[in-house]
Amino acid sequence: QLQLAESGGGLVHAGDSLRLSCAASGFTLDMYAIAWFRQAPGKGREGVSCISISSISTQYVDSVKGRFTISRDDAKNTVYLQMDSLKPEDSAIYYCAARRTSACRDYFPGDFHAWGQGTQVTVSS
């Protein structure tokens, strides 16, 4: 019954911003590290960002550093991904995922045991 649900995707132009949300139900996020992954057509699932328990640490893939910001509001049982200065290469389905391991030094899809259904982000030139 552990569920995650993403929202906030859409169609935008290059340079615009979006904020994705990941809401949990059936469990509380405060005991989980949360990561965002993305998958473009014909590509593998790529780790984008991860936030540890209590927001002690965060990680970002190099291609989004300085443009994306991950945050969590445990009182609302929600994690966010603020995406600024979007580029066409950011276009993908974005997924959030949870794992009991608290740290975020490395994050791979196989390490996460709860997943959302994904939200589409499309950035035009």
N, CA, C and O atoms as a GROMACS GRO file, in nm:
protein
  500
    1GLN      N    1   0.081  -0.121   0.000
    1GLN     CA    2   0.000   0.000   0.000
    1GLN      C    3   0.084   0.127   0.000
    1GLN      O    4   0.031   0.237   0.014
    2LEU      N    5   0.215   0.112  -0.015
    2LEU     CA    6   0.303   0.228  -0.022
    2LEU      C    7   0.293   0.286  -0.163
    2LEU      O    8   0.320   0.217  -0.261
    3GLN      N    9   0.254   0.411  -0.172
    3GLN     CA   10   0.231   0.473  -0.302
    3GLN      C   11   0.294   0.612  -0.309
    3GLN      O   12   0.295   0.687  -0.212
    4LEU      N   13   0.346   0.644  -0.428
    4LEU     CA   14   0.395   0.777  -0.460
    4LEU      C   15   0.324   0.825  -0.585
    4LEU      O   16   0.294   0.746  -0.674
    5ALA      N   17   0.296   0.954  -0.591
    5ALA     CA   18   0.227   1.012  -0.705
    5ALA      C   19   0.295   1.142  -0.745
    5ALA      O   20   0.303   1.235  -0.665
    6GLU      N   21   0.342   1.148  -0.870
    6GLU     CA   22   0.406   1.268  -0.922
    6GLU      C   23   0.302   1.358  -0.988
    6GLU      O   24   0.199   1.312  -1.038
    7SER      N   25   0.330   1.488  -0.986
    7SER     CA   26   0.248   1.584  -1.057
    7SER      C   27   0.333   1.706  -1.091
    7SER      O   28   0.443   1.721  -1.039
    8GLY      N   29   0.283   1.791  -1.179
    8GLY     CA   30   0.350   1.915  -1.212
    8GLY      C   31   0.418   1.920  -1.347
    8GLY      O   32   0.469   2.025  -1.386
    9GLY      N   33   0.420   1.809  -1.420
    9GLY     CA   34   0.479   1.810  -1.552
    9GLY      C   35   0.394   1.888  -1.651
    9GLY      O   36   0.281   1.925  -1.621
   10GLY      N   37   0.450   1.912  -1.768
   10GLY     CA   38   0.377   1.985  -1.870
   10GLY      C   39   0.463   2.017  -1.990
   10GLY      O   40   0.575   1.968  -2.003
   11LEU      N   41   0.408   2.100  -2.077
   11LEU     CA   42   0.475   2.145  -2.199
   11LEU      C   43   0.521   2.288  -2.180
   11LEU      O   44   0.440   2.377  -2.154
   12VAL      N   45   0.651   2.311  -2.192
   12VAL     CA   46   0.708   2.444  -2.171
   12VAL      C   47   0.812   2.473  -2.278
   12VAL      O   48   0.856   2.383  -2.351
   13HIS      N   49   0.851   2.599  -2.287
   13HIS     CA   50   0.958   2.640  -2.377
   13HIS      C   51   1.092   2.640  -2.306
   13HIS      O   52   1.098   2.650  -2.183
   14ALA      N   53   1.198   2.628  -2.381
   14ALA     CA   54   1.332   2.636  -2.325
   14ALA      C   55   1.348   2.765  -2.245
   14ALA      O   56   1.306   2.872  -2.288
   15GLY      N   57   1.408   2.753  -2.127
   15GLY     CA   58   1.426   2.866  -2.038
   15GLY      C   59   1.318   2.880  -1.934
   15GLY      O   60   1.335   2.956  -1.838
   16ASP      N   61   1.207   2.811  -1.949
   16ASP     CA   62   1.097   2.817  -1.852
   16ASP      C   63   1.126   2.730  -1.730
   16ASP      O   64   1.228   2.662  -1.724
   17SER      N   65   1.034   2.734  -1.635
   17SER     CA   66   1.048   2.660  -1.510
   17SER      C   67   0.927   2.572  -1.486
   17SER      O   68   0.816   2.602  -1.531
   18LEU      N   69   0.949   2.464  -1.413
   18LEU     CA   70   0.844   2.377  -1.364
   18LEU      C   71   0.880   2.332  -1.224
   18LEU      O   72   0.998   2.322  -1.190
   19ARG      N   73   0.780   2.304  -1.142
   19ARG     CA   74   0.802   2.242  -1.013
   19ARG      C   75   0.724   2.112  -1.007
   19ARG      O   76   0.602   2.111  -1.015
   20LEU      N   77   0.797   2.003  -0.994
   20LEU     CA   78   0.736   1.872  -0.979
   20LEU      C   79   0.712   1.840  -0.832
   20LEU      O   80   0.791   1.879  -0.746
   21SER      N   81   0.604   1.771  -0.805
   21SER     CA   82   0.572   1.728  -0.670
   21SER      C   83   0.562   1.577  -0.665
   21SER      O   84   0.520   1.513  -0.762
   22CYS      N   85   0.600   1.520  -0.552
   22CYS     CA   86   0.591   1.377  -0.528
   22CYS      C   87   0.523   1.359  -0.393
   22CYS      O   88   0.584   1.385  -0.289
   23ALA      N   89   0.399   1.315  -0.394
   23ALA     CA   90   0.320   1.299  -0.273
   23ALA      C   91   0.310   1.152  -0.235
   23ALA      O   92   0.286   1.067  -0.320
   24ALA      N   93   0.330   1.124  -0.107
   24ALA     CA   94   0.326   0.987  -0.056
   24ALA      C   95   0.194   0.957   0.012
   24ALA      O   96   0.133   1.044   0.074
   25SER      N   97   0.150   0.833   0.000
   25SER     CA   98   0.036   0.784   0.074
   25SER      C   99   0.066   0.642   0.122
   25SER      O  100   0.143   0.570   0.060
   26GLY      N  101   0.005   0.605   0.233
   26GLY     CA  102   0.028   0.473   0.289
   26GLY      C  103   0.153   0.463   0.376
   26GLY      O  104   0.174   0.361   0.441
   27PHE      N  105   0.235   0.565   0.377
   27PHE     CA  106   0.354   0.570   0.461
   27PHE      C  107   0.396   0.715   0.474
   27PHE      O  108   0.349   0.801   0.399
   28THR      N  109   0.484   0.743   0.566
   28THR     CA  110   0.536   0.878   0.585
   28THR      C  111   0.678   0.886   0.529
   28THR      O  112   0.758   0.795   0.550
   29LEU      N  113   0.707   0.994   0.459
   29LEU     CA  114   0.834   1.008   0.390
   29LEU      C  115   0.951   1.039   0.481
   29LEU      O  116   1.066   1.030   0.437
   30ASP      N  117   0.926   1.075   0.604
   30ASP     CA  118   1.035   1.122   0.689
   30ASP      C  119   1.142   1.018   0.718
   30ASP      O  120   1.252   1.053   0.759
   31MET      N  121   1.112   0.891   0.697
   31MET     CA  122   1.209   0.784   0.721
   31MET      C  123   1.270   0.730   0.592
   31MET      O  124   1.330   0.622   0.593
   32TYR      N  125   1.257   0.801   0.482
   32TYR     CA  126   1.303   0.755   0.352
   32TYR      C  127   1.388   0.861   0.282
   32TYR      O  128   1.360   0.980   0.293
   33ALA      N  129   1.489   0.816   0.211
   33ALA     CA  130   1.553   0.900   0.110
   33ALA      C  131   1.469   0.894  -0.017
   33ALA      O  132   1.415   0.789  -0.052
   34ILE      N  133   1.458   1.007  -0.086
   34ILE     CA  134   1.375   1.017  -0.205
   34ILE      C  135   1.460   1.064  -0.322
   34ILE      O  136   1.540   1.156  -0.308
   35ALA      N  137   1.443   1.000  -0.436
   35ALA     CA  138   1.516   1.036  -0.556
   35ALA      C  139   1.420   1.062  -0.672
   35ALA      O  140   1.310   1.009  -0.677
   36TRP      N  141   1.467   1.146  -0.764
   36TRP     CA  142   1.399   1.167  -0.891
   36TRP      C  143   1.482   1.102  -1.001
   36TRP      O  144   1.603   1.121  -1.010
   37PHE      N  145   1.415   1.024  -1.085
   37PHE     CA  146   1.474   0.965  -1.204
   37PHE      C  147   1.398   1.017  -1.326
   37PHE      O  148   1.285   1.064  -1.314
   38ARG      N  149   1.460   1.008  -1.441
   38ARG     CA  150   1.391   1.044  -1.565
   38ARG      C  151   1.428   0.946  -1.676
   38ARG      O  152   1.536   0.887  -1.675
   39GLN      N  153   1.337   0.931  -1.770
   39GLN     CA  154   1.358   0.841  -1.881
   39GLN      C  155   1.302   0.902  -2.008
   39GLN      O  156   1.183   0.929  -2.018
   40ALA      N  157   1.390   0.925  -2.105
   40ALA     CA  158   1.351   0.974  -2.236
   40ALA      C  159   1.332   0.855  -2.330
   40ALA      O  160   1.386   0.748  -2.305
   41PRO      N  161   1.255   0.873  -2.438
   41PRO     CA  162   1.234   0.763  -2.532
   41PRO      C  163   1.364   0.705  -2.584
   41PRO      O  164   1.452   0.779  -2.629
   42GLY      N  165   1.377   0.573  -2.577
   42GLY     CA  166   1.496   0.507  -2.626
   42GLY      C  167   1.616   0.515  -2.534
   42GLY      O  168   1.724   0.469  -2.569
   43LYS      N  169   1.598   0.573  -2.415
   43LYS     CA  170   1.709   0.589  -2.321
   43LYS      C  171   1.680   0.512  -2.193
   43LYS      O  172   1.566   0.478  -2.163
   44GLY      N  173   1.786   0.485  -2.119
   44GLY     CA  174   1.771   0.422  -1.990
   44GLY      C  175   1.723   0.520  -1.884
   44GLY      O  176   1.719   0.641  -1.906
   45ARG      N  177   1.687   0.466  -1.769
   45ARG     CA  178   1.641   0.549  -1.659
   45ARG      C  179   1.761   0.614  -1.591
   45ARG      O  180   1.853   0.545  -1.545
   46GLU      N  181   1.760   0.747  -1.584
   46GLU     CA  182   1.872   0.825  -1.535
   46GLU      C  183   1.840   0.887  -1.400
   46GLU      O  184   1.733   0.945  -1.382
   47GLY      N  185   1.932   0.875  -1.305
   47GLY     CA  186   1.916   0.944  -1.179
   47GLY      C  187   1.937   1.093  -1.195
   47GLY      O  188   2.037   1.136  -1.253
   48VAL      N  189   1.844   1.173  -1.146
   48VAL     CA  190   1.848   1.318  -1.158
   48VAL      C  191   1.891   1.384  -1.028
   48VAL      O  192   1.980   1.469  -1.027
   49SER      N  193   1.828   1.345  -0.919
   49SER     CA  194   1.855   1.408  -0.790
   49SER      C  195   1.809   1.317  -0.678
   49SER      O  196   1.723   1.230  -0.698
   50CYS      N  197   1.866   1.336  -0.560
   50CYS     CA  198   1.829   1.258  -0.443
   50CYS      C  199   1.840   1.346  -0.320
   50CYS      O  200   1.928   1.430  -0.311
   51ILE      N  201   1.749   1.326  -0.225
   51ILE     CA  202   1.752   1.399  -0.100
   51ILE      C  203   1.745   1.299   0.015
   51ILE      O  204   1.662   1.207   0.014
   52SER      N  205   1.832   1.317   0.114
   52SER     CA  206   1.840   1.224   0.224
   52SER      C  207   1.734   1.252   0.329
   52SER      O  208   1.665   1.354   0.324
   53ILE      N  209   1.724   1.160   0.424
   53ILE     CA  210   1.639   1.184   0.541
   53ILE      C  211   1.681   1.313   0.609
   53ILE      O  212   1.800   1.341   0.624
   54SER      N  213   1.582   1.392   0.649
   54SER     CA  214   1.603   1.520   0.717
   54SER      C  215   1.676   1.623   0.632
   54SER      O  216   1.726   1.721   0.687
   55SER      N  217   1.684   1.603   0.503
   55SER     CA  218   1.750   1.696   0.410
   55SER      C  219   1.895   1.721   0.447
   55SER      O  220   1.948   1.830   0.422
   56ILE      N  221   1.960   1.623   0.506
   56ILE     CA  222   2.099   1.638   0.546
   56ILE      C  223   2.191   1.652   0.426
   56ILE      O  224   2.290   1.724   0.434
   57SER      N  225   2.160   1.584   0.317
   57SER     CA  226   2.242   1.594   0.197
   57SER      C  227   2.156   1.582   0.073
   57SER      O  228   2.046   1.527   0.078
   58THR      N  229   2.207   1.635  -0.036
   58THR     CA  230   2.141   1.624  -0.166
   58THR      C  231   2.245   1.590  -0.272
   58THR      O  232   2.364   1.618  -0.255
   59GLN      N  233   2.200   1.529  -0.380
   59GLN     CA  234   2.285   1.496  -0.493
   59GLN      C  235   2.213   1.534  -0.622
   59GLN      O  236   2.091   1.525  -0.631
   60TYR      N  237   2.292   1.575  -0.722
   60TYR     CA  238   2.239   1.610  -0.853
   60TYR      C  239   2.329   1.554  -0.961
   60TYR      O  240   2.451   1.553  -0.948
   61VAL      N  241   2.268   1.507  -1.068
   61VAL     CA  242   2.347   1.471  -1.185
   61VAL      C  243   2.407   1.600  -1.243
   61VAL      O  244   2.346   1.706  -1.236
   62ASP      N  245   2.528   1.589  -1.299
   62ASP     CA  246   2.601   1.707  -1.343
   62ASP      C  247   2.520   1.795  -1.439
   62ASP      O  248   2.531   1.917  -1.434
   63SER      N  249   2.441   1.735  -1.524
   63SER     CA  250   2.371   1.811  -1.626
   63SER      C  251   2.263   1.904  -1.571
   63SER      O  252   2.217   1.993  -1.644
   64VAL      N  253   2.222   1.887  -1.446
   64VAL     CA  254   2.118   1.973  -1.389
   64VAL      C  255   2.168   2.059  -1.274
   64VAL      O  256   2.092   2.139  -1.221
   65LYS      N  257   2.293   2.045  -1.235
   65LYS     CA  258   2.346   2.125  -1.124
   65LYS      C  259   2.336   2.274  -1.155
   65LYS      O  260   2.370   2.318  -1.265
   66GLY      N  261   2.288   2.349  -1.058
   66GLY     CA  262   2.268   2.492  -1.076
   66GLY      C  263   2.135   2.530  -1.136
   66GLY      O  264   2.098   2.647  -1.136
   67ARG      N  265   2.061   2.432  -1.187
   67ARG     CA  266   1.931   2.458  -1.248
   67ARG      C  267   1.816   2.393  -1.171
   67ARG      O  268   1.706   2.449  -1.165
   68PHE      N  269   1.839   2.275  -1.114
   68PHE     CA  270   1.735   2.202  -1.042
   68PHE      C  271   1.763   2.207  -0.892
   68PHE      O  272   1.878   2.210  -0.849
   69THR      N  273   1.656   2.208  -0.813
   69THR     CA  274   1.668   2.207  -0.668
   69THR      C  275   1.567   2.108  -0.611
   69THR      O  276   1.447   2.117  -0.638
   70ILE      N  277   1.616   2.013  -0.533
   70ILE     CA  278   1.529   1.916  -0.467
   70ILE      C  279   1.506   1.961  -0.323
   70ILE      O  280   1.596   2.013  -0.258
   71SER      N  281   1.385   1.940  -0.274
   71SER     CA  282   1.352   1.976  -0.137
   71SER      C  283   1.244   1.882  -0.086
   71SER      O  284   1.179   1.812  -0.164
   72ARG      N  285   1.225   1.882   0.045
   72ARG     CA  286   1.120   1.799   0.102
   72ARG      C  287   1.047   1.874   0.212
   72ARG      O  288   1.106   1.955   0.284
   73ASP      N  289   0.919   1.846   0.224
   73ASP     CA  290   0.836   1.899   0.331
   73ASP      C  291   0.770   1.778   0.396
   73ASP      O  292   0.664   1.734   0.353
   74ASP      N  293   0.834   1.726   0.500
   74ASP     CA  294   0.785   1.604   0.562
   74ASP      C  295   0.648   1.624   0.628
   74ASP      O  296   0.570   1.530   0.638
   75ALA      N  297   0.619   1.746   0.672
   75ALA     CA  298   0.488   1.773   0.730
   75ALA      C  299   0.376   1.754   0.628
   75ALA      O  300   0.265   1.717   0.664
   76LYS      N  301   0.406   1.780   0.500
   76LYS     CA  302   0.311   1.760   0.393
   76LYS      C  303   0.329   1.627   0.322
   76LYS      O  304   0.255   1.596   0.228
   77ASN      N  305   0.427   1.548   0.366
   77ASN     CA  306   0.454   1.417   0.306
   77ASN      C  307   0.482   1.430   0.156
   77ASN      O  308   0.435   1.349   0.076
   78THR      N  309   0.558   1.533   0.120
   78THR     CA  310   0.580   1.566  -0.020
   78THR      C  311   0.726   1.605  -0.045
   78THR      O  312   0.789   1.670   0.038
   79VAL      N  313   0.778   1.564  -0.160
   79VAL     CA  314   0.909   1.605  -0.208
   79VAL      C  315   0.891   1.682  -0.338
   79VAL      O  316   0.803   1.650  -0.418
   80TYR      N  317   0.974   1.783  -0.359
   80TYR     CA  318   0.963   1.868  -0.476
   80TYR      C  319   1.091   1.866  -0.558
   80TYR      O  320   1.199   1.840  -0.506
   81LEU      N  321   1.076   1.892  -0.686
   81LEU     CA  322   1.189   1.916  -0.773
   81LEU      C  323   1.162   2.044  -0.851
   81LEU      O  324   1.082   2.045  -0.945
   82GLN      N  325   1.228   2.152  -0.811
   82GLN     CA  326   1.217   2.279  -0.882
   82GLN      C  327   1.313   2.277  -1.000
   82GLN      O  328   1.433   2.258  -0.981
   83MET      N  329   1.263   2.297  -1.119
   83MET     CA  330   1.341   2.290  -1.241
   83MET      C  331   1.338   2.426  -1.309
   83MET      O  332   1.233   2.470  -1.356
   84ASP      N  333   1.452   2.492  -1.314
   84ASP     CA  334   1.465   2.623  -1.377
   84ASP      C  335   1.552   2.612  -1.501
   84ASP      O  336   1.627   2.516  -1.518
   85SER      N  337   1.541   2.712  -1.588
   85SER     CA  338   1.622   2.717  -1.710
   85SER      C  339   1.616   2.586  -1.786
   85SER      O  340   1.720   2.531  -1.826
   86LEU      N  341   1.497   2.536  -1.807
   86LEU     CA  342   1.480   2.407  -1.871
   86LEU      C  343   1.532   2.407  -2.014
   86LEU      O  344   1.524   2.507  -2.085
   87LYS      N  345   1.586   2.293  -2.053
   87LYS     CA  346   1.642   2.272  -2.185
   87LYS      C  347   1.569   2.158  -2.254
   87LYS      O  348   1.511   2.072  -2.186
   88PRO      N  349   1.569   2.155  -2.387
   88PRO     CA  350   1.502   2.044  -2.456
   88PRO      C  351   1.554   1.907  -2.412
   88PRO      O  352   1.477   1.811  -2.409
   89GLU      N  353   1.681   1.896  -2.378
   89GLU     CA  354   1.735   1.768  -2.336
   89GLU      C  355   1.685   1.723  -2.199
   89GLU      O  356   1.711   1.610  -2.158
   90ASP      N  357   1.612   1.810  -2.127
   90ASP     CA  358   1.547   1.771  -2.003
   90ASP      C  359   1.416   1.698  -2.027
   90ASP      O  360   1.358   1.643  -1.933
   91SER      N  361   1.368   1.695  -2.150
   91SER     CA  362   1.241   1.630  -2.180
   91SER      C  363   1.248   1.481  -2.148
   91SER      O  364   1.338   1.411  -2.194
   92ALA      N  365   1.153   1.433  -2.069
   92ALA     CA  366   1.151   1.294  -2.026
   92ALA      C  367   1.028   1.272  -1.939
   92ALA      O  368   0.959   1.367  -1.902
   93ILE      N  369   1.002   1.147  -1.907
   93ILE     CA  370   0.910   1.115  -1.800
   93ILE      C  371   0.989   1.115  -1.670
   93ILE      O  372   1.093   1.050  -1.660
   94TYR      N  373   0.941   1.188  -1.572
   94TYR     CA  374   1.009   1.201  -1.443
   94TYR      C  375   0.937   1.116  -1.338
   94TYR      O  376   0.815   1.124  -1.324
   95TYR      N  377   1.014   1.036  -1.267
   95TYR     CA  378   0.963   0.948  -1.163
   95TYR      C  379   1.025   0.982  -1.029
   95TYR      O  380   1.142   1.018  -1.022
   96CYS      N  381   0.949   0.972  -0.923
   96CYS     CA  382   1.007   0.977  -0.790
   96CYS      C  383   1.005   0.837  -0.730
   96CYS      O  384   0.922   0.754  -0.765
   97ALA      N  385   1.099   0.813  -0.640
   97ALA     CA  386   1.115   0.681  -0.580
   97ALA      C  387   1.168   0.695  -0.439
   97ALA      O  388   1.233   0.794  -0.406
   98ALA      N  389   1.140   0.595  -0.354
   98ALA     CA  390   1.177   0.599  -0.214
   98ALA      C  391   1.256   0.475  -0.175
   98ALA      O  392   1.234   0.366  -0.229
   99ARG      N  393   1.350   0.492  -0.081
   99ARG     CA  394   1.422   0.380  -0.023
   99ARG      C  395   1.449   0.408   0.124
   99ARG      O  396   1.458   0.523   0.166
  100ARG      N  397   1.463   0.301   0.202
  100ARG     CA  398   1.483   0.315   0.346
  100ARG      C  399   1.624   0.361   0.380
  100ARG      O  400   1.645   0.419   0.487
  101THR      N  401   1.720   0.338   0.294
  101THR     CA  402   1.856   0.386   0.317
  101THR      C  403   1.856   0.538   0.323
  101THR      O  404   1.799   0.603   0.235
  102SER      N  405   1.918   0.593   0.425
  102SER     CA  406   1.903   0.736   0.451
  102SER      C  407   1.988   0.825   0.362
  102SER      O  408   1.946   0.936   0.330
  103ALA      N  409   2.105   0.779   0.320
  103ALA     CA  410   2.199   0.862   0.248
  103ALA      C  411   2.172   0.862   0.098
  103ALA      O  412   2.095   0.780   0.048
  104CYS      N  413   2.235   0.956   0.027
  104CYS     CA  414   2.215   0.972  -0.116
  104CYS      C  415   2.346   0.983  -0.193
  104CYS      O  416   2.350   1.048  -0.298
  105ARG      N  417   2.454   0.921  -0.142
  105ARG     CA  418   2.580   0.929  -0.215
  105ARG      C  419   2.570   0.868  -0.353
  105ARG      O  420   2.622   0.924  -0.449
  106ASP      N  421   2.503   0.756  -0.364
  106ASP     CA  422   2.475   0.693  -0.492
  106ASP      C  423   2.329   0.652  -0.494
  106ASP      O  424   2.274   0.615  -0.391
  107TYR      N  425   2.268   0.660  -0.611
  107TYR     CA  426   2.129   0.618  -0.620
  107TYR      C  427   2.104   0.554  -0.756
  107TYR      O  428   2.122   0.616  -0.861
  108PHE      N  429   2.063   0.430  -0.752
  108PHE     CA  430   2.036   0.350  -0.870
  108PHE      C  431   1.893   0.299  -0.863
  108PHE      O  432   1.842   0.275  -0.754
  109PRO      N  433   1.828   0.283  -0.978
  109PRO     CA  434   1.687   0.240  -0.976
  109PRO      C  435   1.661   0.114  -0.896
  109PRO      O  436   1.559   0.104  -0.829
  110GLY      N  437   1.753   0.017  -0.903
  110GLY     CA  438   1.732  -0.109  -0.833
  110GLY      C  439   1.732  -0.098  -0.682
  110GLY      O  440   1.689  -0.191  -0.614
  111ASP      N  441   1.780   0.012  -0.628
  111ASP     CA  442   1.787   0.031  -0.483
  111ASP      C  443   1.658   0.088  -0.425
  111ASP      O  444   1.644   0.098  -0.303
  112PHE      N  445   1.564   0.125  -0.510
  112PHE     CA  446   1.442   0.190  -0.464
  112PHE      C  447   1.323   0.096  -0.479
  112PHE      O  448   1.307   0.031  -0.582
  113HIS      N  449   1.242   0.089  -0.376
  113HIS     CA  450   1.136  -0.011  -0.371
  113HIS      C  451   0.995   0.046  -0.378
  113HIS      O  452   0.899  -0.030  -0.374
  114ALA      N  453   0.980   0.176  -0.387
  114ALA     CA  454   0.850   0.238  -0.409
  114ALA      C  455   0.863   0.342  -0.518
  114ALA      O  456   0.953   0.426  -0.514
  115TRP      N  457   0.774   0.337  -0.616
  115TRP     CA  458   0.780   0.424  -0.734
  115TRP      C  459   0.647   0.486  -0.765
  115TRP      O  460   0.542   0.426  -0.743
  116GLY      N  461   0.652   0.609  -0.818
  116GLY     CA  462   0.533   0.670  -0.874
  116GLY      C  463   0.513   0.629  -1.018
  116GLY      O  464   0.594   0.556  -1.075
  117GLN      N  465   0.404   0.677  -1.077
  117GLN     CA  466   0.370   0.644  -1.215
  117GLN      C  467   0.439   0.733  -1.318
  117GLN      O  468   0.441   0.699  -1.436
  118GLY      N  469   0.496   0.844  -1.275
  118GLY     CA  470   0.568   0.933  -1.364
  118GLY      C  471   0.484   1.051  -1.411
  118GLY      O  472   0.361   1.043  -1.416
  119THR      N  473   0.552   1.160  -1.444
  119THR     CA  474   0.488   1.278  -1.501
  119THR      C  475   0.572   1.327  -1.618
  119THR      O  476   0.695   1.333  -1.608
  120GLN      N  477   0.507   1.361  -1.728
  120GLN     CA  478   0.576   1.397  -1.851
  120GLN      C  479   0.621   1.542  -1.848
  120GLN      O  480   0.543   1.631  -1.815
  121VAL      N  481   0.747   1.565  -1.882
  121VAL     CA  482   0.802   1.698  -1.900
  121VAL      C  483   0.851   1.709  -2.044
  121VAL      O  484   0.933   1.629  -2.088
  122THR      N  485   0.800   1.807  -2.116
  122THR     CA  486   0.841   1.830  -2.254
  122THR      C  487   0.885   1.975  -2.268
  122THR      O  488   0.809   2.066  -2.237
  123VAL      N  489   1.007   1.996  -2.316
  123VAL     CA  490   1.064   2.129  -2.332
  123VAL      C  491   1.093   2.151  -2.480
  123VAL      O  492   1.172   2.078  -2.539
  124SER      N  493   1.030   2.250  -2.538
  124SER     CA  494   1.049   2.281  -2.679
  124SER      C  495   1.161   2.383  -2.696
  124SER      O  496   1.193   2.457  -2.602
  125SER      N  497   1.220   2.387  -2.815
  125SER     CA  498   1.328   2.479  -2.845
  125SER      C  499   1.278   2.622  -2.854
  125SER      O  500   1.357   2.714  -2.879
   0.00000   0.00000   0.00000
